[in-house]
Amino acid sequence: MGDHLPLLLLAVLGGFLLSAGIEDVRTREIANWKNAAIALLAPLWWWSIGIEPWPGMAIQLGVATIVFGVFVGAFAIGMMGGGDVKLIGALALWLPPFATLSMLIVMSIAGGILTLIMLIEARVRRTGHAIEVPYGVAIAVAGLLAIREPIINQFG
């Protein structure tokens, strides 16, 4: 099981990301327990892949804290939901710093595309209501793309 634990953990993370994205589409919310589970499983992930407490785990915590802080700012000015912010912060615990940056870029692009689609749909339907973008979908897509790397590379 030791050799398979990292893959199992990535599969669990992938399941949580899919679930969060679907839940956000359906309810425009992401359950706190999902975000907590993702965050609380990160130290097991670190251990399973051999990250040392210093500086490795400290760097993971530091980067995730910075990412979370930046997005708390976005939440404070009404640009993002609280569940989205927690999901981004929890996901950042799993990814190395450069992968986190890449994930954030992909997330932004996916979020922009999703927003444009929703704006076009609202315009076509002439709803007149402000759109509420399920940004958890963009986060889930970016997260799934980011975690595919260790899965694919194990076969190379």
Secondary structure by P-SEA (a helix, b strand, c coil): cccaaaaaaaaaaaaaaaaaaaaaaacccccaaaaaaaaaaaaaaaaaaccccaaaaaaaaaaaaaaaaaaaaaaaaccccaaaaaaaaaaaaaccaaaaaaaaaaaaaaaaaaaaaaaaaaaaaccccbbbbcaaaaaaaaaaaaaccccccccc
